[in-house]
Protein backbone atom coordinates (compact mmCIF):
# COMPACT_ATOMS: atom_id res chain seq x y z
CA UNK A 1 0.00 0.00 0.00
CA UNK A 2 2.91 2.34 0.59
CA UNK A 3 4.09 1.82 -2.98
CA UNK A 4 0.55 2.37 -4.23
CA UNK A 5 0.31 5.62 -2.26
CA UNK A 6 3.67 6.72 -3.64
CA UNK A 7 2.43 6.14 -7.20
CA UNK A 8 -0.77 8.03 -6.42
CA UNK A 9 1.35 10.95 -5.25
CA UNK A 10 3.17 10.92 -8.59
CA UNK A 11 -0.20 11.21 -10.34
CA UNK A 12 -1.28 14.02 -7.96
CA UNK A 13 -4.05 11.87 -6.46
CA UNK A 14 -3.86 13.50 -3.03
CA UNK A 15 -7.20 12.11 -1.90
CA UNK A 16 -6.07 8.52 -2.52
CA UNK A 17 -2.79 9.13 -0.70
CA UNK A 18 -4.62 10.59 2.28
CA UNK A 19 -7.01 7.63 2.46
CA UNK A 20 -4.15 5.12 2.44
CA UNK A 21 -2.25 7.07 5.10
CA UNK A 22 -5.34 7.19 7.30
CA UNK A 23 -5.78 3.44 6.93
CA UNK A 24 -2.12 2.78 7.75
CA UNK A 25 -2.35 4.92 10.86
CA UNK A 26 -5.46 3.19 12.22
CA UNK A 27 -5.12 1.45 15.59
CA UNK A 28 -5.30 -2.18 14.37
CA UNK A 29 -2.61 -1.57 11.74
CA UNK A 30 -0.33 0.38 14.08
CA UNK A 31 -0.32 -2.54 16.51
CA UNK A 32 1.32 -4.82 13.89
CA UNK A 33 4.78 -4.12 15.27
CA UNK A 34 6.55 -7.07 13.61
CA UNK A 35 5.13 -6.08 10.25
CA UNK A 36 6.34 -2.48 10.64
CA UNK A 37 9.81 -3.75 11.62
CA UNK A 38 9.96 -5.84 8.44
CA UNK A 39 9.52 -2.83 6.14
CA UNK A 40 12.42 -2.06 3.85
CA UNK A 41 14.32 1.19 4.27
CA UNK A 42 12.92 2.39 0.94
CA UNK A 43 9.33 1.84 2.08
CA UNK A 44 10.04 3.53 5.40
CA UNK A 45 11.47 6.60 3.69
CA UNK A 46 8.52 6.77 1.28
CA UNK A 47 6.09 6.51 4.17
CA UNK A 48 7.84 9.32 6.06
CA UNK A 49 7.78 11.47 2.93
CA UNK A 50 4.04 10.93 2.49
CA UNK A 51 3.36 11.55 6.18
CA UNK A 52 5.27 14.84 5.96
CA UNK A 53 3.09 15.84 3.02
CA UNK A 54 -0.03 15.58 5.19
CA UNK A 55 1.55 16.92 8.37
CA UNK A 56 -1.07 19.10 10.10
CA UNK A 57 1.47 21.64 11.34
CA UNK A 58 1.18 25.15 9.93
CA UNK A 59 -2.35 24.37 8.72
CA UNK A 60 -1.22 21.64 6.26
CA UNK A 61 1.22 23.97 4.51
CA UNK A 62 3.14 21.12 2.81
CA UNK A 63 -0.09 19.74 1.35
CA UNK A 64 -1.31 23.14 0.20
CA UNK A 65 2.04 23.87 -1.45
CA UNK A 66 2.03 20.53 -3.26
CA UNK A 67 -1.57 21.01 -4.33
CA UNK A 68 -0.86 24.47 -5.74
CA UNK A 69 2.26 23.23 -7.56
CA UNK A 70 0.55 20.17 -9.04
CA UNK A 71 -0.05 20.09 -12.74
CA UNK A 72 -3.02 18.27 -14.23
CA UNK A 73 -4.40 15.74 -13.67
CA UNK A 74 -5.59 16.68 -10.20
CA UNK A 75 -8.36 14.70 -8.61
CA UNK A 76 -10.66 16.79 -6.42
CA UNK A 77 -10.50 16.28 -2.69
Beta strands, then each sheet from edge to edge (+ up, - down):
end
